[in-house]
């Protein structure tokens, strides 16, 4: 051990101030505080960035932002990321485009580390920079042009596959004969591989590892070095270098390709290593200089930095998009219930991003939704709607609307009443905001919606619309629009002041109803010359579904989704409903509301259920429930029916006209009490309905030990698959469902 080792490390001579040392270092040194404001710079920084002495004086520069050094606007997000990452204790390296004080442009290679206090607390950032590349001859000028070209291609690109493909195509053949881009996950498993080659050369099949396979490079391999050191690695002459091979096939292929020189650069952004990019020159092409040099290495490092940031942005966008799509899909029905008398197909397609001219045009999921809601006695409620806007906010409003409509639908009101209640609920979601003139007003969500109720036994379809696209009706191969009148189309939810019209149609056997949101016909043209108006798109859709009318509903849904040319600019929902050709069995009887009729109703029900093939055990259960519900109707049906009067908008006279017409001195004769029993047969269930003239809806109550009644509805609730009640114009209907 020599004397110096015995004495330990030498201390810095106090006669040499640290500032003097940094001033003599040929590397720009800039120190910022935690807020990105400069507190120190050395003389080389002044020379590198070429600002005048007046600007670099303490009074002019201290406290100014790091951005004042001339960092290009497109690199501001990268500079902000640098600050966030280093202040967390990380070490950052990358390349910035800088506009100097004299107007010239350079690319600065930056290395940033935390600046700590004596106690170890991070109080700022220390940045070391040098000029990565210097403009020289025409060759260097061309390569700077390549960098600008790649920058333009990456600008705003959020589609990962397109980003990688564009970069590879830009580098080959202008900068390389071969380009390989490999992305890995945290377990070193290959997740994406892109390669591009000049002269039309293609590698033999099964050459590279497949996605999903782990890749392990030897320690001395140039790719391993690039990723471990997080800096570009240059192999000037591969033939003279002893580079360990990943595989024998790879070594043989390199010889066949005639690889001369290689640069491998890590793809690292925001402190995350995504993979490695490698470019190579070979003997396959006639190049003036088949060997890469230091300038090429710096250029490759700059390109890799920008590519890595674009990859990171694309991955973040994909994750955000997947989250939004999953969020919306979870809000949509996970499974369409089986409905008697109807065949149903549904589709939901989110808008896909599009890459055009190097610019990423992104779209997000929106607020389109659909639902199929089982109602009383085998009827079904069908809804399709669209919330204005895109992203998680629109999807959240859609989820609230769907939940609210399902709750309102359980009241078994008419479609127009349901939309009326939903309209009030949407208006309650309004938020106060100020316009450009400072006037406060309430902004409500813009929502279009259509609600339909279908009874497969009567084939009656009731529809109410709130500004939604009119559905198409396919009958015997002809497609027509179901609703054409403006009053029938209605206004969007949240507008208020406009009652919703209700339309009733008969859905003939085999007829198909096609419902959709506007994203189906509002397509984004792939070419300017391919623009299609909405009217033309609707005509194309009508002809396409008419041509496929004899196909099953699933095929018809697929045909409709692909009918209109162009890319999906907005998410879209599709519902295809087809009425069965076979009639569904139904029986109905009307009885006087006398106690002796309970046994008669029970007997008719038993005979019908036996005819329909129900087992004896299920028949006994169904007849027990029939007795309970019929007995309730006999006991509580009112003597005189009191029709329900719906409030009108024609004034007070219209509302109370029925009361004014009553002659109290000569009342109308009381109508005898009666009830109706209706049985409906489905594929796997039987629905029983009992109608009477009592306006009061039944409810379950707790019967005490000494009570004679109060247990009938409890039995129905416990033994039936489902049960409920709904108001009718004459009174009410109590229904229950049992297995066939």
LUMLO-867750 format. One record per residue (C-alpha): residue in three letters; x, y, z. Coordinates in steps of 0.001 Angstrom, whole numbers, plus 524288, in hexadecimal, padded with zeros to 5 digits. Layout:
AlaXYZ
...
//
This chain:
Unk800008000080000
Unk8059E80D117FC2B
Unk805A88194C80449
Unk7F9DC81F5C7FD9D
Unk7F1918135A80078
Unk7F61F8139D80E9F
Unk7F250821C881026
Unk7E4F481FE1809C8
Unk7DEA28284F7FF54
Unk7E4898358E7FD19
Unk7DC628413F800C3
Unk7D94184BC67F6C1
Unk7E287857377F7AD
Unk7DA828620B7FE0C
Unk7E1E186BD37F5A2
Unk7DA95866757E992
Unk7CC1886A677EA96
Unk7C265860617E51D
Unk7BCA786ACE7DC38
Unk7C9D486CA27D599
Unk7CA7285E0F7D2E6
Unk7BD0285DE17CC5C
Unk7C04886A167C497
Unk7CBD7863197BE61
Unk7C4708567B7BB2F
Unk7C0CD8551B7ACC8
Unk7B2E2851257B00E
Unk7A769859F07B2E5
Unk7A37D8592D7C11E
Unk7969A85EE57C5C3
Unk790A085D657D34A
Unk7824185FEA7D61B
Unk77A4E860147E291
Unk76E91857557E50A
Unk76602860787DD15
Unk76E5785FF17D0C8
Unk7743886D7D7D2CB
Unk782C286EF57CFC6
Unk78BDF871EB7DB0C
Unk7991186EF77D4AE
Unk79F5D86D4B7C741
Unk7AD5686C7D7C2AE
Unk7B4908738A7B7E9
Unk7B355868707AE29
Unk7A4848693A7AF63
Unk7A5678773C7AAE4
Unk7AD988734779F2D
Unk7A52B8678479BD7
Unk7983886EAF79C0E
Unk79E3587B6D796AA
Unk796E48853479ED0
Unk79C63892D67A083
Unk7A3B98965F7ACD5
Unk798C689F927B0B3
Unk78F0E8945B7B12E
Unk7986388BA57B893
Unk79A998954E7C387
Unk79550892057D0E2
Unk78AE589C5E7D048
Unk78589897507C353
Unk78651888827C48D
Unk785A4884837D2C6
Unk777E6880207D5E0
Unk773FE87E5A7C7A3
Unk76E6D871827C2E0
Unk776B5866F77BCA2
Unk76E048688E7B09A
Unk77460875E47AE77
Unk7808486EE67A992
Unk7797C86D4879C9A
Unk7741C85F7D79D94
Unk76B4B85D28791D2
Unk75CD185D80794B0
Unk75ABE84F7A79057
Unk764AD84B1479A9A
Unk75E5E8525E7A5FE
Unk756D4846377AA8D
Unk763B383EAF7AA88
Unk76A22849567B2C8
Unk75EF4849147BC74
Unk7601183A5A7BD54
Unk76EB083BC57BFCA
Unk76C238448E7CB75
Unk761C283BAE7D156
Unk769FA82F777CFC9
Unk776B6835157D508
Unk7701283B8D7E0B5
Unk76B8D82DEB7E48F
Unk779C18297D7E4F5
Unk77B5B8243C7D737
Unk785E9826AE7CD11
Unk7814482B537BFCB
Unk787EF82B9C7B292
Unk7829F830487A5AC
Unk783AA839EC79A82
Unk77D5D847557990E
Unk77BC88501F78D5C
Unk7809A85DAB79179
Unk77F5E86AB478A7A
Unk78B33872BE78E61
Unk78C058813C790AE
Unk79133883E878308
Unk785BD87CB377CC3
Unk78D0E870337793E
Unk78810862CE77D2C
Unk78FAD857FB783E7
Unk78CAC84AE678A15
Unk791AA84A2379800
Unk7945083D3579EA3
Unk7902F83EED7ACC2
Unk793A9837627B903
Unk78C0E83B587C539
Unk78E29837177D353
Unk7884283B377E067
Unk78EA6846A67E77A
Unk78EC78439A7F5E5
Unk7910B84B858023C
Unk79B5C8473280C47
Unk7907B83FE98135B
Unk78D4B8380B80717
Unk7807A83EE8803D4
Unk77DEC841477F562
Unk77D6184FEB7F3A3
Unk77EE3851107E4E9
Unk7845084B9D7D84C
Unk7921984BC57D2C0
Unk7923584B547C3EA
Unk79E07848687BB6B
Unk79CEE84AB27ACD7
Unk7A51584A0A7A098
Unk7A23684B8D79247
Unk79E4983E4478D69
Unk7A070840DA77F04
Unk7A6A484BB477739
Unk7A24F84F9D769C6
Unk7AD3E84D8A76030
Unk7AD5B8490275226
Unk7A1BA84569749DE
Unk7A196837CE74FB0
Unk79F2683D4775D48
Unk7952C846D5757DD
Unk78DAD83B73751F0
Unk78DBF8344175ED5
Unk7888684022765DC
Unk77DA98400075BCF
Unk77B1B831CD75F64
Unk7799E835B576D99
Unk76FCC8403776A03
Unk768838367C7617F
Unk7676682C9D76C76
Unk7633283760775C9
Unk7580583B0376CCC
Unk753C982CD876B97
Unk753C282B2777A38
Unk74CA9837D877D21
Unk73FF78348578400
Unk740E1826127809C
Unk739DF81DB278AA2
Unk738608111B782EE
Unk7439A80854786FC
Unk744437FF2877B4F
Unk7437880A68771B3
Unk74DDC811ED7794C
Unk757A6806CE77892
Unk754C28042376A48
Unk7566C8125E76650
Unk7637A8137F76D45
Unk768D080740766E2
Unk7646580BCA7597B
Unk76AAB8192C75BAB
Unk777E28136475F8B
Unk77894809967546E
Unk77EAE80BB374ACB
Unk782AF819C574DAB
Unk78A7E816A2759ED
Unk78B42807CD75A86
Unk7898F7FB68752C8
Unk782DA7F48875E11
Unk77B047F979769A0
Unk7767A7F13277514
Unk76DD37F6107802B
Unk76B1D7ED0078B8E
Unk7627A7F0707971F
Unk762C87E89B7A3B2
Unk75AD27E7EF7B00F
Unk7608D7E80A7BDB1
Unk7633A7D9647BCC8
Unk76B997DAEA7B070
Unk760DD7D4A17A842
Unk75FD07D98279A4D
Unk752DE7E099798B0
Unk754FC7E6FD78B5C
Unk75EB17E54E78059
Unk75FCB7EDD77743F
Unk76A197EC5B769AB
Unk76BEB7F31F75CA8
Unk7761B7F05475236
Unk77B017F67C745AE
Unk77B927F0CB73804
Unk76F4E7E8EA73ABD
Unk7770F7DF5C74311
Unk76F1C7D77674CAF
Unk7745B7CEA675772
Unk771157C034756A6
Unk7653D7BBFD75E8B
Unk7673F7B81B76CB8
Unk773587C0D476D38
Unk770187C944778F8
Unk76A0E7C5E5785E1
Unk75B497C67F78613
Unk753BF7CFE378E83
Unk751477C9F979BB7
Unk75E917C34F79C39
Unk7693F7C7AD7A5AE
Unk775DF7CD0279FDD
Unk782C77CCAB7A712
Unk78E787D39A7A10A
Unk79C717CFF77A4C2
Unk7A28B7D9ED7ADF8
Unk7AC037DF087A39C
Unk7A1E57DFD6798D7
Unk79FFA7ED8E79368
Unk7914B7ED4C7965F
Unk793D97E95B7A475
Unk79E097F4117A5EF
Unk795137FE4D7A026
Unk78A1D7FAE07A98B
Unk792A77F96D7B5AA
Unk79A63805E57B33A
Unk78E8980D047AD8C
Unk796CA812F17A2C8
Unk7992580FDA7945E
Unk7A3598058679146
Unk7AB1C8067D784A7
Unk7B1557FAAD77E05
Unk7B934800A777300
Unk7BD827F40376C8A
Unk7B6267E7F9770A9
Unk7BFC97DEB376A1A
Unk7CAD57E365772E1
Unk7C2D97E34077F60
Unk7C11B7D7A37880D
Unk7B2B97D8D078AB8
Unk7AC307CD1D79140
Unk7A0C57C82D78936
Unk793067C6A878E67
Unk791B07BA4D78639
Unk798CF7B2F577B7E
Unk78DD47B64C77215
Unk78FDD7C4B477502
Unk79E7F7C3D57723A
Unk79C0E7BCCE76575
Unk791C87C6947616A
Unk79AED7D21476434
Unk7A4BF7CC2475AEA
Unk79A697CA3475079
Unk795F67D83775231
Unk7A3FD7DCF47516A
Unk7A2907E59E75D60
Unk7ADE97EF2675E2E
Unk7AAB87F8DD768EF
Unk7A08A7F9A8773C0
Unk79AD9803B577D10
Unk792327FF2D78817
Unk78AC58091D7905E
Unk782068075679C3B
Unk773E880BCC79BB9
Unk772AB812437A901
Unk768AC81CA07ACAF
Unk7641F821E27B9CF
Unk76D72818C97C0A8
Unk7679E80C9A7BA67
Unk76F4F803E67B111
Unk765FF7FF4A7A675
Unk76F977F81C79DB2
Unk77A997F9DB7940B
Unk77BE27FE8A78605
Unk786CA7F9EE77D12
Unk78ABB7FEDF76FB0
Unk794BA7F87E766DB
Unk79BDB7FABC75A0F
Unk79F017EF3A75165
Unk7A5267EBAA74462
Unk797CF7E9CC73E59
Unk7978B7F7EE739D8
Unk7A16180095732F0
Unk7A4BE80ACF73D2B
Unk7B0098144373D04
Unk7B364811A174B35
Unk7AE58804EA75123
Unk7B3968086275EA0
Unk7AC788105076907
Unk7B41281ACA77068
Unk7B2AA8230677CA6
Unk7A98E82CA677617
Unk7A084821707726B
Unk7A0F581C7B78057
Unk79CC1829AD785D2
Unk7922D82AB777B84
Unk78D3E81D3877EFC
Unk78CD8820D878D5F
Unk784D882CF178A2D
Unk77B8482537781A3
Unk77A0D81A8F78BF3
Unk776A5824AD7965B
Unk76BB282A1678E10
Unk766D781C9878A2F
Unk766CD8180E7984A
Unk75E8D823B379C53
Unk7550B821057912C
Unk75464812A179534
Unk751EE8165D7A34E
Unk7470D81FA079F48
Unk741118152A796A4
Unk7417880B207A1A2
Unk73B45814BB7AB15
Unk730AC817D67A124
Unk72E128096679EB0
Unk72CDF806E27AD38
Unk723B1812727AED5
Unk71BBD80DE87A340
Unk71AED7FFEF7A855
Unk7168F805037B587
Unk70C1580D977AF74
Unk7075B8028A7A6AB
Unk706D87F90B7B211
Unk6FFA7803457BA09
Unk6F577805247AF7C
Unk6F3F87F6B97AC6B
Unk6F1A27F4017BAD6
Unk6E6D37FE227BA94
Unk6E06A7F7797AEEF
Unk6D8967EAD47B080
Unk6E1DE7DF7B7B263
Unk6D7C87D5FF7AD25
Unk6CB627D8537A574
Unk6C0127D0FB7ABEE
Unk6B8787C7287A3FC
Unk6AB5C7CCD87A026
Unk69FAA7C51379B65
Unk69B8E7C89B78DB6
Unk6A7CC7D04578A45
Unk6B54C7CD4F784E2
Unk6BEFB7D7B97892E
Unk6CCCC7DB33784DC
Unk6D4BC7E68878A2B
Unk6E1A57ECFC786E6
Unk6E9D37F77B78D37
Unk6F5C87FC83785ED
Unk6FE8E8075978B39
Unk7049C810C47819E
Unk7124580CB577D6A
Unk71DCD8162E77C7F
Unk722978199676F00
Unk7304381CF976A50
Unk730618266575EF6
Unk73C1F82DC27597C
Unk743D782AD1765BA
Unk739D78315476E7E
Unk732E6829297789A
Unk7245882BFA77853
Unk71F1A82634784DD
Unk71152823A078929
Unk70C3381E997960C
Unk700CC8165E79A26
Unk6F42381DBE79B55
Unk6E6DD81C9A7A19F
Unk6DF91813687986F
Unk6D7B58090179F45
Unk6CCDD7FF1B79DAE
Unk6C51D7F67B7A6C4
Unk6BADF7EBC57A6D4
Unk6B2327EC047B301
Unk6A8C77E0EB7B678
Unk69B947E68D7BA74
Unk68F067E0E67BFBC
Unk688947D5027B9BF
Unk693377D2507AFBD
Unk693377DFD27A9A6
Unk6A0567E63D7A74C
Unk6A59B7F41B7A7C2
Unk6AFF57F7BF79DBE
Unk6B849803F979E47
Unk6C308809E579618
Unk6C94A8171979887
Unk6D4E382009796A8
Unk6DB1B829C67A001
Unk6E1EE8353C79999
Unk6F09E8359C79B87
Unk6FB4782B8279D1D
Unk703B3825CE7A7AA
Unk7012B821627B587
Unk6F7FA82CC17B87D
Unk6EE7C829067ADA4
Unk6EF6F81AA77B184
Unk6EC7B81E207BFC2
Unk6E044825C47BBE6
Unk6DC4D81A5D7B352
Unk6DD83811247BEE4
Unk6D4ED819E37C73C
Unk6CACB81AE67BC64
Unk6CA4B80C4B7BA77
Unk6C876809DB7C908
Unk6BDFB8145F7CA0E
Unk6B67D80F527BE47
Unk6B6BA801567C34F
Unk6B119806317D02F
Unk6A68180E347C973
Unk6A31E802E07C067
Unk69F727FA357CBE4
Unk6937D802C67CE03
Unk68E477FD477C130
Unk68A0C80A8E7BC72
Unk6888B80DEC7AE28
Unk694D0811787A658
Unk690DA81FCD7A590
Unk68F57820837B45E
Unk69C67819DD7B66E
Unk6A3548239F7AD91
Unk69C5C82EA57B49B
Unk6A1DB82A2F7C19E
Unk6AF4A8282D7BB97
Unk6AEAD835E87B5E2
Unk6AC6583B9C7C373
Unk6B79D833987C8CF
Unk6C0F28383A7BE19
Unk6BD64846547C0F2
Unk6C10B844097CF27
Unk6CEE2840F57CA80
Unk6D0A684EAB7C52A
Unk6DC59856977C9A7
Unk6DCD48654E7CAF3
Unk6E6E086C1D7C27C
Unk6E9BD879887BD09
Unk6EA3187CC57AEA8
Unk6F3B98863C7A84C
Unk6EB13891AF7AC75
Unk6EB0688DAA7BAAD
Unk6DCE0889377BA5D
Unk6DA4C87D507C2D0
Unk6D226872687BD48
Unk6D02D863ED7BFB0
Unk6D6C385A8E7B656
Unk6D04984D4A7B5A6
Unk6D5A9841417AEDB
Unk6D13E83F8F7A0CE
Unk6CB35832177A001
Unk6C35382B4F7957E
Unk6BBC481F3C79928
Unk6B14D8161D79413
Unk6A92880D3F79CC0
Unk6A0A68023679786
Unk697987F85879DF0
Unk6943B7EBEE79690
Unk689B17E20F799A1
Unk68CC47D5A279210
Unk67F2A7CFCA7945F
Unk677BC7DB3C78E72
Unk6835E7DF53785C1
Unk6810C7ED5C78A12
Unk68CD57F651789F5
Unk68BF58033D79150
Unk696AE80D2D78E83
Unk69A3F81A7479410
Unk6A5D38221378ED9
Unk6AE2B82CF379489
Unk6B5468321A7888C
Unk6BBD18253F78519
Unk6BE318200277760
Unk6B1DA8199777219
Unk6B2B280AB6771B2
Unk6B19B802CB76546
Unk6A6D77F8CC76368
Unk6A9A07ED3B75A73
Unk69DAF7E62B7552F
Unk69E547DC98749CC
Unk6ABB17E1957458C
Unk6A7E27EFFC74595
Unk6ADE67F9A374F28
Unk6A6068058D75320
Unk6A75080FAC75DDF
Unk69E3780CDD76930
Unk69C5481AFB76D9F
Unk69C498266B76437
Unk694268310376AC6
Unk69C0483B7F771F5
Unk692CA83AD677D98
Unk694E082C3F77E46
Unk6A3B882DF477DF1
Unk6A2E8836FD789AC
Unk6AD6583F8378FD9
Unk6B97183B237978B
Unk6B884838987A60E
Unk6BB0F844467AEC3
Unk6B48B84E437A5D5
Unk6A79B84DFB7AD13
Unk69A958540C7A963
Unk6979C84A2C79EA3
Unk68F4183E2C7A174
Unk693DF831B079B24
Unk68B0E82B9C790F3
Unk6883981D1B79168
Unk686A0814D378547
Unk6809880741784F7
Unk683837FDDC779F5
Unk680CA7EF9677733
Unk68D3F7E7CB77519
Unk6896C7DD9A76B11
Unk68EDF7CFB776BD5
Unk69D037CF7E7672D
Unk69E3B7DE61766FD
Unk6AB587E3EC76B29
Unk6AD877F09177282
Unk6BAEC7F6BD7712C
Unk6BF38800CB77B60
Unk6CC3C807FB77B18
Unk6D392813E877FDE
Unk6D8A681E6E776BC
Unk6E6A38195477739
Unk6E26880EDB76D95
Unk6E0068188D76280
Unk6E90D823C37667B
Unk6F55281D8C760F6
Unk702AD823C175F5A
Unk7071B822BF75110
Unk7140581BF974EA0
Unk7162D8254374353
Unk7113A832F6740AE
Unk70A9E82DFD7345D
Unk70337823A373C0C
Unk6FAF782D0E7440A
Unk6ED1082813745AE
Unk6E1E98305C74AD6
Unk6D91982B2D75594
Unk6CDAC829F174C2E
Unk6D5DA821E6742B8
Unk6DB35819C574DF3
Unk6CD6A81710752BE
Unk6C96F8130274504
Unk6D524809C47444E
Unk6D174804247518A
Unk6C34C8025074D85
Unk6C7107FAFD7412A
Unk6D1107F28974836
Unk6C7E47EDF2752F5
Unk6BD0B7EBD274907
Unk6C6117E31C740F9
Unk6C9667DB3074D22
Unk6BB977DAE675295
Unk6BA807CC1C7510D
Unk6C6BA7C9CE7594B
Unk6C67F7C746767EE
Unk6C71F7D30177111
Unk6D5827D0FE77473
Unk6D9757D14076625
Unk6D0AF7DCEC763E4
Unk6D7497E45076F01
Unk6E4BE7E17F76947
Unk6E0317E5A275BCA
Unk6DAF87F27C760F3
Unk6E76F7F56D7688C
Unk6EF817F45D75C1B
Unk6E5C37F9E675258
Unk6E9D38082F75218
Unk6F7C180A5174CFF
Unk7019681216754C7
Unk7075F8117A76272
Unk6FF2D811EC76EC8
Unk6FFF081FFB77365
Unk6F71981E2577F1D
Unk6F3788125478716
Unk6E72080B80782DB
Unk6DCDE8024E78833
Unk6D4247F9477804D
Unk6C8057F18C7842D
Unk6C1507E82477AD9
Unk6B4007E2DC77EF4
Unk6AC727D8B277721
Unk69ECE7D3E977A95
Unk69CC97C54E77A46
Unk693C87BFC976FEB
Unk68D457B64D7795C
Unk681FD7BB4A78176
Unk682FF7BAA679038
Unk678097B402797C8
Unk66F0A7BC677A025
Unk662137B9BD7A70C
Unk659107C39F7AD87
Unk64C577C2F77B558
Unk643867CD1A7BBAC
Unk63C567C97D7C83F
Unk632D47D0567D145
Unk639C47D4847DD9A
Unk633017CA3F7E60D
Unk639AE7C1327EF87
Unk634467B53F7E87E
Unk63BE57B93F7DC61
Unk648F37B6BF7E316
Unk647A77A8207E14B
Unk6432D7AA137D331
Unk64F157B2647D035
Unk657BC7A8437D699
Unk6518779D417CEA0
Unk653457A4827C1B0
Unk661617A76C7C4F9
Unk6641F7992C7C86C
Unk65E16794327BBBE
Unk665CB79DE07B396
Unk672B179B0C7BA50
Unk6707578C6E7B884
Unk66DE978EC47AA15
Unk67AA67968E7A950
Unk6825378B1F7AEE2
Unk68573790457BC76
Unk688B77861C7C6C4
Unk67F20783027D19C
Unk687DD788C17DC32
Unk68913795A97D4F1
Unk67A70795B37D1FD
Unk677187947A7E06B
Unk6805479FB77E39C
Unk67AF37A84E7D8BE
Unk66CD77A59F7DC89
Unk66FAF7A8DE7EABE
Unk675187B5FE7E68E
Unk669887B8307DD55
Unk660517B6127E8DB
Unk667867BFF87F138
Unk667E37CA997E6D4
Unk659C97C85F7E254
Unk654EB7C87A7F061
Unk65BC37D5707F261
Unk654FC7DAD87E63A
Unk647A27D6167EAD1
Unk649517DC087F861
Unk64EEF7E9237F472
Unk649BE7EC487E6D0
Unk641B97F8D27E78C
Unk6334C7F8937E42C
Unk633EF8041C7DAF7
Unk63FB5804EE7D1D7
Unk64759811AA7D245
Unk64ED5813287C5A3
Unk65C1B819657C6EB
Unk65C50826F97C0ED
Unk6694782B3A7BB4A
Unk66BEE839E97BD33
Unk66B2C8412B7B056
Unk6710084DDA7AB84
Unk6645E8539E7A627
Unk660ED85B847B233
Unk65959859687BEB6
Unk64CD6856657B78E
Unk652E384AC47B0E6
Unk6585E845CD7BDBD
Unk64B99846627C580
Unk641958448F7BAA7
Unk63E0D836F37BF7B
Unk63AE983C517CD0B
Unk632678473D7C7C9
Unk62A7A83DA57BF9B
Unk62673835B67CB9C
Unk618398376D7CF98
Unk618068358A7DE55
Unk60927834DD7DEE3
Unk6087B82A0C7D4BD
Unk614D0821F17D5F9
Unk617AA817787CBFE
Unk6140C809CC7CFE3
Unk61EDF802417D695
Unk625C17F8857CDFD
Unk626C17EACB7D329
Unk633F37E6CC7D85F
Unk63BE97DDF97CFA5
Unk649CA7D9817CD87
Unk6517C7D3D77C253
Unk65AF77C8847C2BB
Unk665407C79C7B809
Unk66F6B7BCF67B60D
Unk67B097BEAD7ACF8
Unk683F67B3A47A8EB
Unk692407B5ED7A5BB
Unk69D6F7ACCD7A296
Unk6A0F17A9F37B0B8
Unk697167B1A47B8D4
Unk688AE7B44E7BA94
Unk683D07C1C17BE53
Unk677017C3687C596
Unk670277D0A97C5DC
Unk664067D4797CDA4
Unk65D4D7E14C7CA11
Unk6536E7E8687D29D
Unk64DB97F6157D431
Unk6543F7F9AA7E0FE
Unk65DF8804DC7DF8E
Unk665D28010D7EB8C
Unk6723C7F9737E8C3
Unk674747EDE97F1E6
Unk67FA77ED727FB88
Unk6852D7E3148047B
Unk682937E51D812DA
Unk686B07DDC481EDC
Unk67B737D570823FA
Unk67A837D38F8329F
Unk6779D7C65D838B6
Unk6692A7C98283AEB
Unk666D17CFF982DA4
Unk65D927C8DD82485
Unk663857CEAC81825
Unk66FCC7D53B81339
Unk677237C8E880F5E
Unk672F77C76880130
Unk67CD07D0A27FAE4
Unk687567CB56803D8
Unk684FB7BDCE7FE01
Unk6855D7C3777F04A
Unk692197CA647F356
Unk698577BE147F8CC
Unk693917B40D7EEEF
Unk693157BB3E7E1DB
Unk69F387BDA17D9B0
Unk69B4C7CBEF7D881
Unk68F1B7D3BC7DB69
Unk68A677E1B27DAF2
Unk67F597EAE77D7D7
Unk67D187F5EC7CE61
Unk67288800287CCC1
Unk669017FF367C176
Unk65F14808FF7BCA7
Unk654068015E7C316
Unk65B377FDCD7CF83
Unk666DE7F4F37D131
Unk66CE47E80E7CD2B
Unk673B77DEBE7D680
Unk67CB87D4EF7CFFD
Unk6862A7CA187D35F
Unk68F447C0ED7CC11
Unk6912D7B2557CE46
Unk699CF7A8797C758
Unk693737A0927BC9E
//
